[in-house]
Amino acid sequence: MSTNSNLRTVIRFEVVRALTRRSFWIATLAVPVFIAVIMILQVSSNSTISSQADDQASAKITFSYVDDSGLVDPAIATAAGGTRIADPAAGVAEVREGHMDAFFHYPANPSHEPIAVAGRDIGIFGSGKYEAVATSVLKGSVDAKIGDPRLTAISAGEVSATTTTYKDGVQTGGIREMIPALVFPLIFLMAIMLLGNQMLSSTLEEKENRVTEMILTTIEPNRLIAGKIISLFIVGLVQFLVFLVPSAVGYLAFRDKLSMPAVDLSTLVFSPERLVIGVLLLLGGFSLVAGSLVAVGAVMPTAQDAGPVFSVMIIMVFMPLYAITMIISDPSAPIVLFFSIFPYSAPLTAMVRNAMGTLPLGTAIATIVWLFALAVLAMMAAVRLFKYGSLAYGQRLSLRTLLPGARDQAS
């Protein structure tokens, strides 16, 4: 059997084994199902809350009011069920004795002083309609005094601005250019969270089942490890699509009901440089982490022994999240430079800086080369450790296994 055929066999076996496991689909579908349930509950809640708010604002109640501001339009207040009086104490007394549903005391300066509301207690949520009616009457009166809808919108804060930025004499995309590149750190984090344990167990499973010796009689270790890592890429792509498709459908179907902002793809700026750098950083970072975890699985005799090392490695990968504000606001800070150099924090740090436009091209190229070089070394170590780990059931391998003399000692 040819080496290419062996590699295809490993990839096919690993992918089919992963995709036919019930636990894989439970873990993969649990997140989109959970998100779907939350979206349904949120849509239902938003509809109920919106309906309650509209009902409260338009509720018909009887109330008296005192207007020290001079802003309340008597016609609007009367239409809402209000009667103007002169004595605040009398208004409160009418509510207390049950003759009125509510009493509103509008202060001289409503923008700095609250409206005093007294009302019959009909429950915490039911009594909220009093404030809704009080503010609705005042807002309607002010809008009527302004008269011009444009001035009304401005006074309500409904003003937007468009910003155009330039760098070195060339117009830049700003946040519209940043959003597409932010997809890569999100994919990286999702892949590590979902596939990290599978990376670790890809070699541990064969060792614990005592089948590695038989496997290595037909497949070279380097082909086996390469096939396992390639299969991880394929399985990760399947999981990403399982997440992406329901999320996209849910966004398109329930965006308005969830009050989610509209995303106009035509306004986004797709920078070829940032996208290419993002893809290479994602591939290099994923390959490094996958190769390292496969190597850890080859060193440790059982999953229980590998657990602490796995936890430490995941913490190192996620470390940049604890300094994300520094990475965004001050990319030249010492901690950011350290995260950019340290192998397991470099992928996420570089991808975020690339999205923000603070990663120079020279630094990006150096980081990509650094990650792929380390990934190759990790895979070479994984091959060697897996080869000798198959002969060391029940015990850990030492780092001396990686030394050239280890081959002679093992033989």
N, C-alpha and C positions, 0 to 999 in steps of 0.2 A: 504493500500500500504506500503511495507517495506521501511526502510530507505535507503537501497542500491538502490532500484528502484527509490526512490525520487532523489537520487544523480545522477543516470544515466539520469533521465528525465531532470534535470537542465543542466547537461553537454550537452546533445543532443540538448536541446532548445537553449542554448547560442551559441553553435558552428554553428548550422543551421542558427540561426538568423544572426550571423556575416557573414557567408559565402554566404548567399543569398542576402546580401545588395549590391546594385550597387556601393555605395560609397566605400565599402571595396575593391572591385576589381579594381575600378578606382585608389584608392590610392596605392594598392599593385602592379598593373601592370604599373603604371605611371613610376616608377623608372627603371625597366628593359627595358621598351619601350624607355625611354629617353636615357638610356645607349646604346641601340642598334642603335638609330639614330646617337648618337655621334660617335660610332664605325664605322658606315657606312661612315659618313662624313670624319672621320679621315683616313679611308682606302683610300677613294677617293683622299683626299688631299695629303696623303703620296705618293700615286702613281704618282700624278701630279708633286709633288715637286721632287721626285726621278727621274722622266723622264726628268724634266727640268734641274736638276743637271747633269745628264748623258749627255744630249744634249749640255749643256754649256761646259762641260769639253772636249767633243770631237768635238766642233764646229770648222769648217774650216774658218779661217779668215786670212787676210794678215796683218803681223805685222813686225816691225823692233825691234831690241833689242840691248842693250849694256850690256855686261856681265863683271862686275868688280870682280865677285866672282871666275870666272874660273871654275864654276861647270856645266854650261850649255853645254850639248852635241850638237855640231852643227848639227849632223845628225838628232837628235830628234827634234831640233828646226826647221830645214828645212822641215821635214816631216809634221810638224804642220802648215807650212805656213810662217815661220819666215825668216828674213834676218838680218844678223849681220852687225851693223854699228859701227862707232867709236865716233860719235858726238851725245850726247843726245839731244842737241838743234835742230839738224837737224831732229831727229826722231819725236820730238814733232811738228815741223813745218810741216812735211809730213802728220801727222794726222790732224792738223788744216786746211791744204789746201785740205784735202780729198783724198790724194794719197795713204794713208794707213788706214786700219781699226784701228790699235792700235800700241802703242809703249811701250815696257817694258824695264825698267832700273833695272837690277839686282844689288843690292849693294854688297860691298865686303864681308859682313857678313850677309847673309839672315836670320840667326837665331836670330839676334838682330835688324836688320833694315828691314823695309817693302820694298816690291817691288813697285817701282813707275810705275803706269800704266796710260797711256793717251789713250783715245779712242774716236771714233765718238759717239755722243749721240744718242742712239736708244731707249731711255726709261730707266727708273730705273731698271726694271727687265731684259730687253734685254742687257743692258750694263754690267750686272754681268758676262757675259760670258768671258769678257776680263781677269778678275782676275782668273777665273777658268782655262783658257788656260795658263796663266802665271805660276800659281802654278803647273799645270799638267806637263808642260815642265820641270820645275825645279825638281819636284819629280821624273819624269821618268829618268832624267839625273843622279840624285843621286843614284837611284836604280841600274842603269846600271854601275855606278862606283863601287858600293859596290860588285855587282856580286853574292854574296851569299844570297839566299832567307831568310836564318835564320837570318843573320845580318840585312837584310832589315826589317824583322818583329820586331826584337828587337829595332831597331832605331825608328820604328813607334809606339813603346809602346805596342805592342801586346805580352805582357808577363803576365802570370798568376802564382799564387802561391797557394799552398794547406797548410792549417794550421791545426794542430792537437793539441788540448788542453787537459790538465790533471788537475784533482782536487782530492786531497787526494789519489794520486797514481792510480786513475782510469781515463781512457780516457773519455772525455765528448764530447757531440755532437756539442757544440758551437752554431752557428746560425742555423745549421740544426736541432738542438733539440728545438730551440726557436720558429721556424715558426709554427709547429703544435699547440703549446699552445697559440699562438697569435689569433687563431680562436675564442677562448672563449670570450675575451673582445670585439671583433668585433661583435659577435652574440649578446652579452649583449647590446651594444650600439644600434644596429639595432632594437632589440626587444623593447627597451624603446622608441626609436623614433617613431616606427610604432604602438606600442600598448599602449603607455602611455595614450593617450586620451581615448582609449577604456576601460582601467582599471578604469579611473575616472568615466566614464559614465555608467559603468556596474550596479551601484546601483542608480546613479542619475536618470536614465531613468525611473525606476519603481516608484521612489518618485514623479517625475514630472508628471507621468501619473496617479498617485493616485491609483496604483494597488497593492501596497505592503501589505496592510491589507489582501487582498484576497489571495495573495501568501502565507503569513505567516500562514493562516488557514490550509494549506495543507502540507507545507514544513517547517521543523525546520530551524531557521536562520543559524545555523552552517553548515547544509547541503547545504543551498542555497549559502552561501559565498564560501564554499569549491568547490562547483560545478562551480561557476563563475571563480574562480582562476584556476582550472584545465582546464576549457574551454579556458582560455587565453593562457595556455601552448600549447594547441592543435592548436589554431588559429595562434599562433606565429610560430609553426612548419610548418604550411601550407605556411605562408608568406616566411619563410626562404627557403623552397623548391622552391617556385616561383622565388625567386631571384637567388638561386644557379644553377638551371638547365640551364636557358638561359645564365648565366655568363659562366658556364663551356662549353657550346656549342659554345658561341662566342669566348672564348679563344682558343679552339681547332681548330676552323675554320679560325680565323683571326689573330692568334698569329704572324705569320711571317709578314703579311702586316702591323700590328700595331707596329712592332719592339719590341714586348714584350719578356721578358726573358723566356727561357724555364724552366719549373719546372719538375725536375726529382724526382718523389716521392720515387724512390729507394734510393736516397741519403739522404732523411730526416731521422731523428732519432726520433722515437716515444717513449718517456719516459712514461711508465705506471704510474709512480708516478705523473708526471706533468699533465698528461691527466685526471687522477682521481680527482686530486685536482682542476683542471680547471672546470670539470663538476660539482663538488659539490659547488664551488664558484659561478658558473653561476646559478645553481638552487636556492641556498640560497639567492643570491642577487636579482634575479628576483622575488622570493617569497616575500621578504621583500618589494620591491618597489610596487609589485602588491597589497599586503595586505594593505600597507599604503595608496595607492591611492583609494582603495575600501573604506577604512575607511574615507578618506576625502570626498568621494562622499556621504557617509552616514551622515556626519556631515552637509554638505552644502545643502541648500534648492534648489539651481539652479546651472546650469553649469556656469553661469556668476559669481556667488559668489565663485565658486571653482577655477576659472581661475587663480587668483593671487597665491593661495596656490600651485596649480599644477606647475606654472612657477618656484616658489622657490624650489620645490622638484626636478624638472628636473635639475635646476642649481646645486643643491647639488650633484646629481648623476654624472654630467659631470665635476665637479670641478677638478678632478685629471688631466684632459686634459691640464689645464693651467700650470701644473707643471710636465708634462710628461718627460721633459728632466732631471729634478731632480730625478724623480722616477727611471729612467733608470740608471743615472750616480752616484747618491748618495742616495741609499735607506735608509741610516741611518740618513738623514737630518730630523730636527724636523718637517718640513711641511709634509714630507712623512709619518712619524710616526703618525702625527695627522690624515692624510687622511686614514691611515690603521686602525685607531680606530673608527673614526666617522662613524656611521652606513651607511649613504647613499653614502659616498665616498669609503668605505672599499671594496665593491665588485670589482669595476674597478681597484683600486690600487692594490689589492691582485692578481687579474688575470694578470695584467701587470708584477708585480714582480715575479709571478710564471713562466711566460713565459721567463723572463730574467734570471731565476735561482737564484734570490736574496731573495726568500721567504723561510726561514727555515721551516722544516717540523713541528716543534712545533708551530710556529706562524701560519702556514697554518691551522693546526687542530683547534687552538684556534679561528681563524677567521671564519672558517666554522661553529663551534659550536655557536659562537656569532651571526652570520647571521641567522642561522636557529632558534635560540632562539628568536631573535627579530622578525623574520617572524611569528612565532607562536603567539607572543604577539600582533603583528599588526593584525593578522587574528582574534584573540579573541576580540580585540577592535572593529574591523570592524563588527563582529557579534552583539556585544552589541549595538553599535551605530546604526546599520541598524535596529535592533529590535525597539529601541525607536525612531529612526528617522522617522519610518513609521507613528508615531503618532504626529509628529511635522512638518506638512506641512507648508511651507512658513517661517520657522524660523530655525536658526542654533541651534545645540545642544552644550551645554557647556561641558567642560571636566569633570564636576561633574557627568555626565552620566555614566562615567566609574567606579565610586565609588560604593561599595556594597550597600550603602543606597539609591542609585538612583532608585533601583527597587521598594522600598517601596514608595518613593516619587511619582514615576510615577503612581503607582496604586492608 
